[in-house]
Amino acid sequence: MTESDRTPHQGSAADEPVYADRVYRSVPSVIAGVMMLAVAAWLIIDAVVTGTGATPWVALAAAPVFAFPVIAYTLRPVVRANDRRLIVRNPLRTVVAPWSTVEGLKAGYSVELFADGRKFQVWAIPVSIRQRKKATRRATRAVAEGDPALRGPARPGKAARTPRPDELDPTRAWSDAVVGALQEQAERNAHKPSAGGELTTTWCWWIIAPTVAGLVALVTVIAAT
């Protein structure tokens, strides 16, 4: 899914318009995460209310061990991009890469970011081989039919539609289209003074710490029973 707000905000340090972030994340992943958390909450509450002996304590200790990893791997991953930098929020780590440090992005069996001589996985943009095959068939059919929605020169009797700058290529799989859009953005902004800076990475301790603490508590409760 893509959310884009191209309204400029004035007053930047370099006197350049600053646009709101484009946001990319996997909607199926978010839906799956919400469903798993809902089922887990129901089971844990039921165990606490109706369980006997050590069952309520085991359920409470197991809650963070299950909930925080689910949040990390389904709800947390997101990619944000503006004219200055690319932010990749993975399950346990956040990468902030000014465009001047970005060397490229690649969509193979997974999406990878190459920046500042390092490689990072991009969890928020899952690659689907099935989507690629469907996109290939759709593009082939559109070319045969002379679909004006295709990017490129117009065909006889058909007016070519000019895509918006923030619009993804409809003839490509979602992951490939997002990578293409980000690569274009990287090339466009790499040499801007406002896109300079150092690449930074930070660990998500609010996910890691409760998970480890819950795991210790779970082992302790089970060992005590």
N, C-alpha and C positions, 0 to 999 in steps of 0.2 A: 504494500500500500504506500502511496506517496501523498504527503501533505506538503503543499507549497504555498508560500505567501510572499509575493514579490513586491510588497509595498516597501518603498525605501524609508529608512530612518535617518534623519539628518544629524549632523553634529559629530561625525567621526573624526578621529585624530588626523587622518589624512585628507579630510574634506572630500571623501568619496561617499556615495550612497551605500549604506549597509543594509542588506536585505535579510529578511527573516530566514531561518534555516529551512532547507528542504529536509523532510523526514522520511526515512525508508525503514520499514519493519515488516515482518511476516505476520499477516493477519491470521492464517491458520495456526501458527505457533501461539499467538496470544489467546485465541479461542480455546485451544487445547489446554493451555496453562490454567485458564479460569475454570474450566470444567474439572480438571484434576484437583485444584484447590478446593472447589466446592464439594466434591466427593470426599476428599480427605477430611475436610472440616466436619462433614456430617458423621463420618465414621469415628472421628476422635471425640466429638461431643457425645455420641452414643456410648462410646466406651467409658467416658468419664462419668456419665449419668447412670448407666445401668451396670457397669463393670463391678466386679468384686475383687477383693484381695489387692494384688499389685497392679491389676489391669489398668485402672485409671492413671496411675503414675507412669506406667510404661507408655500409655497413649500420649500423655502430656510431654514426656521426654522425647518421644518419636516425632512430635509435631514439628519442631524446628528442623529436624534432620530431613524431613520430607519437604516441608513448605519452602524453605529458603532455596534449596537447589532448583525446585520447580520454578520459583520466581526468577532465579538467575538465568535459567536456560530457556524460558519461554516468554516471560514478560519484560525482562530487562534489556535484551539485545536490541539495539537501534543504531541507525547511522544518521548523522546530522551533517549537513553541508551548507556552508554559505560562501560568500566571496572571499573569505579570509582563511578558512580552515575546514578540515574534515574531522569529525568526531566519530569514532567507532566505539560503541559501548558493547563490549562482549560480556559473557556471564560473570567473569571474575575480575575483569580488568577493563579500564577505559583508556583508549589511545586518542590523544589530541595531536593532530598532524597539520601544521600550517601547510598551505599548498606548495610552498617553496621546498618542503621536505619530501613531498609525495613524488615517487618515481614511476608509479603506475599501479593499476589494478588488473587482476586477472581472474576470469571466471572459468575454472576447469570443472573438476568434480566438487570443488568448493570455491568460494570467493576469497581471494588473497589480496592484501594491501602490501605494497612494497614502498617503504618510506625510510629515509635516513639510513639506508644500508641494511634494513631489517625487514622481516616478513611477519605479517600478522594475519590470522584468520578473521574473517568477517562473518560472525554468527548471524547477524540480523538479515542477511541476504542468502537464504538457502538456495542451492542449485537443484533444479528438477530436470532430469533427463527427459521425462515424459512431456514437460512443458516445452522443452526444446524441439522435440519431434513434432508436437502439435503446431508450434510456431513456424517450423519449416514447411509443414503442409499448408498452413494458412497463407504464408508468404508466396509459396509456389502457385496456389490457387488464385491469389490476388493478382499476381503478375500475369497469369493466363487470362484473367478477366479484365485486366487494365484498371484495377481499382485505384481511384485518385487519392485514396487515403495513404497510399505508399509514398514514402519519401523519394524524392528524385524528380526527374523531368516529367512533365505531363505527357500523356499519350494522346493520339489524335482523337478529338472529340471529347476529351476529358480534361478538366481543369485541375491542376495540381494544387493540393492544399498545403499551405505553409504551416508547419507545426510550431507551437509555442516553444520558447526556449526551455521551459520546465516540463515539457511533455515527453513521455517515454515512447520509444519506437513500438508501435502496435504489432509489428511483424516479427518481433523477437520475444523469446522467453523473458519473463519478468526479471530474473536475475541478470541476464545478459544485457537487457535494456538499461537496468539501473547502473551496471558497471560501465556501460557505454556513456551514459549521461555524466557519471562521476569523472570518467577519464576526460571527457570534453571540458568539464568544469576545471579539472586540474590543469589542463593545457592552457586554458583561457586565463587562469589566475596566477599561474606559477611565478610570473615575473613582476607581479604587482608589489609595490613596497608594503602595502597593508597585509600581504599574505606571507610575510617573513616570520621568523621565529624558530624556536627549537621544538622538536617532537618530545612530548611528555607521555608517560604511562603511569597510571595509578591503580592500585589494587582496591577492590570493593570489599572493605573490611566489614561492612554491615551485613554482608552475605556470609563471609567466611567465618567470622567470630561466632555468631549464633549457631551456625551449623556445627562447628567443632564443639562448642559448649553443649549443645543438645546431644551430640554423639557421646560425649563423656558421661553426661547424665543418664543416657539410655543404657550404656554399658554398666554403669554403677547400679542402676535400678535392677537390671536383669541379673547381675551378679549377686545382689542382695536377696533375691527371691529363692 
